[in-house]
Amino acid sequence: MRRAFTLIELLVVIAIIAILAAILFPVFAQAKAAAKKTQSLSNVKQLALAHLMYVNDYDDTYVTSWLKEFPGDFNYWVQPYMKSLQILENPDRPISPSSIASVCANDDWGGWKFGPGGLDNPTNLPSIWGYGFNTGYVFCNNKGLTQDVSNTVNGGQTYTLTIGSTVLNATIRGNVHAGVNAGQVTAPANTLFLGSSNGLPLMSIDIDSLRPGGFPGITDTACESAARVRGGVDNGGYCMAYTDGHAKWLKTNTTLVNASSGITATRGGLQPLSIPNPCEWDRAYDGGNDPDGCKEGFPNG
């Protein structure tokens, strides 16, 4: 005589499968997020090594941004020291440049050229680059690894360059974001070098670039809404490298600070501090001092 499952037995099996799925799916999601974080940390470490090779070859001077546009900007100029451009793609920021090209082209925050072959996508990138450089806690405030230097010789002039088979016309900066000498960094193991960024093409790791999209109290432009990851990056934190070459994951600091005075009046609102120690943006920080009052919460100006 043939036997079959009873309805009760089937329901029990289905219930067991549902319980196991409820237990395992979050575990799988966590494992996937952890794997992405590990990949991102590896990317940051490799980027730091590429930048250190650049520094060694250029009189102990950090990279300079002297042309406007370009994806990643500071990371762009050290490409010859990278074996693959894939290390510039953060797995937690899978945003296609082509998908946001039209909205960002008319955006009042940047007017970026994300279309294939455009200045912000000259190599037809599969996704936006996800890592920025330490230009200070506010972009190019002369506290990080760059200083603004007035370019009175050829600032504003057009410079033509060829990338692959694409000919591009870029503009030479009036204020060159010049890399400082490595000797100006007081404590390399305590000074941020580069890391995960939620910013737009000319990416840094300043406080505004680390902020997640849609943050309460701050109105994103249309381009920012499309280009910024809503929940931040790197599984609740940021992968960062220091100027001595070591890299680590930093848990997000949710302390709210007023950075609007150093960014622009229109940005407004409070922003998350993001990294645990605000002094680590400052090249004058030695691990125990208090340059610019950073220990008091967050420096202004």
C-alpha positions as CSV (number, residue, x, y, z in Angstrom):
1,M,0.0,0.0,0.0
2,R,1.4,3.5,-1.0
3,R,1.8,6.0,1.8
4,A,1.8,9.8,1.4
5,F,2.4,12.8,3.6
6,T,-0.6,14.0,5.5
7,L,-1.6,17.6,5.4
8,I,-0.4,18.1,9.0
9,E,3.0,16.7,8.1
10,L,3.3,19.0,5.1
11,L,2.4,22.0,7.1
12,V,5.0,21.1,9.7
13,V,7.7,20.7,7.1
14,I,6.7,24.1,5.5
15,A,6.8,25.7,9.0
16,I,10.3,24.3,9.7
17,I,11.6,25.6,6.3
18,A,10.1,29.0,7.0
19,I,11.7,29.2,10.4
20,L,15.1,28.1,9.0
21,A,14.8,30.7,6.2
22,A,13.9,33.4,8.8
23,I,17.1,32.5,10.7
24,L,19.5,32.1,7.8
25,F,18.5,34.9,5.4
26,P,19.7,37.7,7.8
27,V,22.9,35.6,8.3
28,F,23.5,35.5,4.6
29,A,22.8,39.2,4.3
30,Q,25.3,39.9,7.1
31,A,27.9,37.6,5.5
32,K,27.5,39.4,2.1
33,A,27.8,42.8,3.8
34,A,31.0,41.7,5.6
35,A,32.4,40.4,2.4
36,K,31.9,43.8,0.7
37,K,33.5,45.5,3.7
38,T,36.5,43.2,3.4
39,Q,36.8,43.9,-0.3
40,S,36.5,47.7,0.3
41,L,39.2,47.6,2.9
42,S,41.5,45.7,0.5
43,N,40.8,48.4,-2.2
44,V,41.7,51.2,0.3
45,K,44.9,49.4,1.3
46,Q,45.9,49.0,-2.4
47,L,45.1,52.7,-3.1
48,A,47.2,53.8,-0.2
49,L,50.2,51.8,-1.5
50,A,49.7,53.3,-5.0
51,H,49.7,56.8,-3.5
52,L,52.8,56.0,-1.4
53,M,54.6,55.0,-4.5
54,Y,53.6,58.2,-6.1
55,V,54.9,60.2,-3.1
56,N,58.2,58.4,-3.2
57,D,58.6,59.3,-6.9
58,Y,57.6,62.9,-6.5
59,D,59.9,64.3,-3.8
60,D,57.8,63.2,-0.9
61,T,54.8,65.3,-2.1
62,Y,51.2,64.1,-2.1
63,V,49.2,64.2,-5.3
64,T,48.0,67.5,-6.7
65,S,44.6,68.3,-8.4
66,W,45.4,70.8,-11.1
67,L,42.7,70.2,-13.7
68,K,38.9,70.5,-13.1
69,E,36.6,67.5,-13.4
70,F,37.8,63.9,-13.6
71,P,36.3,61.0,-11.6
72,G,38.0,60.6,-8.2
73,D,40.3,63.4,-9.2
74,F,43.2,62.8,-6.7
75,N,43.0,59.0,-7.3
76,Y,42.9,59.7,-11.0
77,W,46.3,61.2,-11.2
78,V,48.0,58.1,-9.6
79,Q,46.5,55.7,-12.1
80,P,49.9,54.6,-13.5
81,Y,50.6,53.1,-10.1
82,M,47.6,50.9,-10.1
83,K,47.4,47.5,-11.8
84,S,43.6,47.7,-12.1
85,L,41.0,50.5,-12.0
86,Q,38.6,48.1,-10.3
87,I,40.1,49.0,-6.9
88,L,38.5,52.4,-7.4
89,E,35.0,50.9,-7.4
90,N,33.5,50.5,-3.9
91,P,31.2,47.3,-3.9
92,D,28.8,49.2,-1.6
93,R,28.3,51.9,-4.2
94,P,27.2,50.2,-7.4
95,I,25.9,53.3,-9.2
96,S,26.3,53.4,-13.0
97,P,27.5,56.8,-14.3
98,S,25.4,56.4,-17.4
99,S,22.2,56.0,-15.3
100,I,22.7,59.4,-13.6
101,A,24.3,61.3,-16.6
102,S,21.2,63.3,-17.6
103,V,20.2,64.4,-14.1
104,C,23.7,65.3,-13.1
105,A,24.4,67.3,-16.3
106,N,21.9,69.9,-15.3
107,D,22.6,69.8,-11.5
108,D,23.3,73.1,-9.8
109,W,25.8,71.4,-7.4
110,G,28.2,70.4,-10.1
111,G,27.0,70.0,-13.7
112,W,28.9,66.7,-14.0
113,K,29.6,65.0,-17.3
114,F,28.9,61.4,-16.5
115,G,28.1,60.3,-20.1
116,P,30.4,57.8,-21.7
117,G,33.6,59.6,-22.7
118,G,32.7,62.7,-20.7
119,L,35.2,64.4,-18.4
120,D,33.8,62.6,-15.4
121,N,33.7,59.3,-17.2
122,P,36.5,59.2,-19.7
123,T,37.1,55.5,-19.4
124,N,33.4,54.5,-19.6
125,L,33.3,53.4,-16.0
126,P,30.9,50.6,-15.0
127,S,30.2,52.4,-11.6
128,I,31.1,55.6,-9.8
129,W,34.4,55.5,-8.0
130,G,34.0,55.1,-4.3
131,Y,37.1,56.5,-2.6
132,G,38.3,60.0,-1.8
133,F,41.4,61.8,-0.6
134,N,42.0,63.8,2.7
135,T,41.6,67.4,1.7
136,G,40.6,68.4,5.2
137,Y,37.4,68.1,7.3
138,V,36.0,70.7,4.9
139,F,37.1,70.4,1.3
140,C,40.5,72.0,0.7
141,N,40.6,73.9,3.9
142,N,44.4,73.6,4.1
143,K,44.3,71.3,7.1
144,G,44.6,68.0,5.4
145,L,47.0,66.8,2.8
146,T,46.4,69.6,0.3
147,Q,46.8,73.4,0.2
148,D,45.1,75.8,-2.2
149,V,47.8,77.6,-4.3
150,S,46.8,80.5,-6.5
151,N,47.6,79.8,-10.1
152,T,48.2,83.1,-11.8
153,V,50.2,81.7,-14.7
154,N,47.7,79.6,-16.6
155,G,44.6,79.2,-14.4
156,G,41.4,79.0,-16.4
157,Q,43.1,78.0,-19.6
158,T,42.0,74.9,-21.5
159,Y,44.2,71.8,-21.5
160,T,43.7,69.1,-24.1
161,L,44.6,65.5,-23.3
162,T,43.9,62.1,-24.8
163,I,42.7,59.1,-22.7
164,G,42.7,56.0,-24.8
165,S,41.0,57.2,-28.0
166,T,39.0,60.0,-26.3
167,V,40.2,63.6,-26.6
168,L,39.1,65.8,-23.7
169,N,39.3,69.5,-23.0
170,A,39.7,70.2,-19.3
171,T,40.2,73.5,-17.5
172,I,43.3,74.3,-15.5
173,R,42.4,75.3,-11.9
174,G,42.8,78.9,-10.8
175,N,43.4,77.6,-7.3
176,V,45.4,74.4,-7.6
177,H,44.7,71.8,-4.9
178,A,48.4,71.1,-4.3
179,G,49.6,68.2,-2.3
180,V,51.7,69.1,0.7
181,N,55.1,67.6,1.5
182,A,54.9,64.3,3.5
183,G,57.3,65.9,6.1
184,Q,54.4,68.2,7.2
185,V,52.4,65.3,8.5
186,T,53.2,65.2,12.2
187,A,52.1,61.7,13.0
188,P,51.6,59.5,9.8
189,A,49.9,56.7,11.8
190,N,47.3,59.1,13.1
191,T,46.5,61.1,9.9
192,L,43.9,60.1,7.4
193,F,45.1,59.5,3.9
194,L,42.2,58.3,1.8
195,G,39.1,56.1,2.1
196,S,35.5,55.4,1.4
197,S,33.6,58.4,0.1
198,N,29.9,59.1,-0.6
199,G,30.8,62.3,-2.6
200,L,30.7,63.2,-6.2
201,P,33.5,63.0,-8.8
202,L,36.0,65.3,-7.3
203,M,35.9,63.1,-4.2
204,S,37.4,63.8,-0.8
205,I,36.7,62.3,2.6
206,D,35.6,65.6,4.1
207,I,32.6,65.7,6.4
208,D,30.1,66.5,3.6
209,S,31.5,63.7,1.3
210,L,31.0,61.1,4.0
211,R,27.5,62.0,4.8
212,P,24.8,59.6,3.5
213,G,22.2,60.7,1.1
214,G,18.9,62.0,2.3
215,F,20.2,63.0,5.7
216,P,17.6,64.8,7.8
217,G,17.9,68.6,7.7
218,I,20.0,68.8,4.5
219,T,18.4,69.1,1.1
220,D,20.2,67.1,-1.6
221,T,20.3,68.2,-5.1
222,A,18.9,65.9,-7.8
223,C,22.3,64.7,-8.7
224,E,23.3,64.0,-5.0
225,S,20.0,62.1,-4.5
226,A,21.0,59.8,-7.4
227,A,24.7,59.6,-6.6
228,R,24.8,59.3,-2.8
229,V,24.2,56.0,-1.1
230,R,21.4,56.5,1.4
231,G,22.8,54.4,4.2
232,G,26.4,55.5,3.9
233,V,29.0,53.0,2.9
234,D,30.9,50.0,4.2
235,N,28.4,48.2,6.4
236,G,27.9,50.9,9.1
237,G,31.3,52.5,8.9
238,Y,34.1,53.7,6.6
239,C,37.2,51.9,5.3
240,M,40.1,54.4,5.8
241,A,43.9,54.3,5.2
242,Y,46.4,56.4,7.1
243,T,49.5,58.1,5.7
244,D,51.8,55.4,7.1
245,G,50.0,52.9,4.8
246,H,47.9,50.9,7.3
247,A,44.1,50.7,6.8
248,K,41.2,49.9,9.0
249,W,37.4,50.0,9.3
250,L,36.0,52.9,11.4
251,K,32.6,52.6,12.9
252,T,30.4,55.6,12.0
253,N,30.3,58.4,14.5
254,T,26.7,59.6,14.7
255,T,27.6,62.8,16.6
256,L,26.0,65.7,14.9
257,V,28.2,68.7,14.1
258,N,27.6,72.1,12.5
259,A,29.9,72.1,9.5
260,S,27.8,74.6,7.4
261,S,30.2,77.5,8.2
262,G,33.0,75.7,6.5
263,I,31.1,74.4,3.5
264,T,28.5,76.9,2.3
265,A,25.6,78.7,3.9
266,T,23.2,76.9,1.6
267,R,24.1,73.4,2.8
268,G,22.9,74.2,6.3
269,G,21.8,71.7,9.0
270,L,23.8,69.4,11.2
271,Q,25.8,66.5,9.7
272,P,27.1,63.3,11.2
273,L,30.8,63.5,12.2
274,S,31.2,60.1,10.6
275,I,34.8,59.2,11.7
276,P,35.4,58.7,15.5
277,N,38.2,61.2,15.8
278,P,37.9,64.6,14.0
279,C,41.6,65.4,14.8
280,E,42.7,62.7,12.3
281,W,41.8,64.9,9.4
282,D,44.5,67.4,10.5
283,R,48.1,66.9,9.4
284,A,49.3,68.8,12.5
285,Y,47.7,66.2,14.8
286,D,50.3,64.2,16.7
287,G,47.9,61.9,18.6
288,G,47.7,64.0,21.7
289,N,47.6,67.7,20.7
290,D,44.5,69.7,19.8
291,P,45.1,71.6,16.5
292,D,42.2,74.0,15.6
293,G,40.3,72.9,18.6
294,C,39.3,69.5,17.1
295,K,38.9,67.8,20.5
296,E,36.2,70.2,21.5
297,G,33.8,68.5,19.1
298,F,34.5,69.9,15.7
299,P,36.4,72.9,14.5
300,N,34.6,75.8,12.8
301,G,35.7,77.9,9.9
